[in-house]
Amino acid sequence: MESDSRSGSPRLLVLGAGPAQLGLLEAARRRGVWAGVVDRDPAAPGFRFADRRCILSTEDEPAIERLVGALAIDGIIAPGTDWPVGVAARVAERTGLPHPISPATAVLATNKLRQRERLAEAGIPQPRWWTIGGDDAPPDVAGAVVVKAPDRQGQKGLTLVEDAADLPEAIETARSVARNGLALVEELVDGPEVTVVGFSVGGDFTVLTVTDRVVADPPAFGVALAHVWPSEVPGADQVPGTAAAAVRALGIENGPSYTQLRVGADGPKVIEVAARLGGGHDAELVEAVTGIDLNGLAIDAALGRELALPVPAPRVGGAVTRFLVAPPGALDRVDVPDGLDGVRIYREPGYVFAPLRRGADRAGAVLALGGSREEAVTQANAFADRIRFVVADDRNRRKTG
């Protein structure tokens, strides 16, 4: 229910009301922070935590800047998605709001091409890469490559190319959705993926968790199916230092960061760094593992409060965020057994699920804990098996993926 009743509360403008923003919006409600929430989808699940719903695109920078003045906003934040991170940083600078990162750093954190260039300047290990414009010939590559739109997030314009004959089409797909008309071609590092969630205070970077990122097979290439802590990837001991160097190279001196890496035979290589909370409930996993309220820290950073980061200390032996996949079709209902904690369901009845291709096609998530990594994985799988999505063309209650 929308309300301005908490008139003495700090006023935060949150860009996004989707699944990736749920944890932060819940944290704002718990902390008594007034939240104006921006999303173009009137049915976005995060709107239930909004004190003021603002139905417009999180990329509509002029309108968002007007909202800051109209709503007497004290801070602005873009958790979980990339492009609005730049919008928030620029709006904050123009309106005199506090903000953990500068617009210049936001560019490096949201444009994959600019990020690749900066990491190369700093000597950070990363995949080989090529920039392709309209008149450029495809690169002569050996082995699999990933083609991306450098200024888009997630799977938009993303293609895994294993046959060089398919490369021109993949480049055109990426260029067609890129804002700058370019495609970024990157070698596919042969090795498992890991994610480093960290937080910086005054340039001092602290690793909070290192998780194994379990991903779907093509055609849903790059879509996370689970984050598993602790990591068991061989050579993972080099990952924290590589992530820290990458975060510092981009100028992220305050606030949360989210770094994806692949660990190959010659060590970890940075796939991308984001100056924000991760979009897969990473902050909630951090809190479950360490007791550190990462969502709350991100809110403090956005409001310009003094930041104090406790020393991370594991409280459990294992933790898993397992994403749920519904069968395609119009959602009729979701059956969640009583007493099943740590479950998030993203969509309401009537929502039409598509086959899994992008992160946005996921139906929900469960967070499971255990005395060990293996116990947490077993618990997460058991939780997922007990949740059933019933869709209009699947009345036999097929279980989640």
Secondary structure as UniProt FT lines:
FT   TURN            7..8
FT   STRAND          11..15
FT   HELIX           19..21
FT   HELIX           22..30
FT   TURN            31..32
FT   STRAND          34..38
FT   TURN            42..43
FT   HELIX           45..49
FT   STRAND          52..54
FT   TURN            58..59
FT   HELIX           61..70
FT   TURN            71..72
FT   STRAND          75..77
FT   HELIX           83..95
FT   HELIX           103..110
FT   HELIX           112..121
FT   TURN            122..123
FT   STRAND          129..132
FT   TURN            134..135
FT   STRAND          145..148
FT   TURN            150..151
FT   TURN            154..157
FT   STRAND          159..161
FT   HELIX           164..166
FT   HELIX           167..177
FT   STRAND          183..187
FT   STRAND          193..201
FT   TURN            202..203
FT   STRAND          204..215
FT   TURN            218..219
FT   TURN            221..222
FT   STRAND          224..229
FT   TURN            234..235
FT   HELIX           236..238
FT   HELIX           239..249
FT   TURN            250..251
FT   STRAND          255..264
FT   TURN            265..266
FT   STRAND          267..274
FT   HELIX           282..290
FT   HELIX           294..302
FT   TURN            303..304
FT   STRAND          318..324
FT   STRAND          329..335
FT   TURN            338..339
FT   STRAND          343..345
FT   TURN            349..350
FT   STRAND          352..353
FT   HELIX           359..361
FT   STRAND          364..370
FT   HELIX           373..386
FT   STRAND          388..391
FT   TURN            392..393
FT   TURN            395..396
//
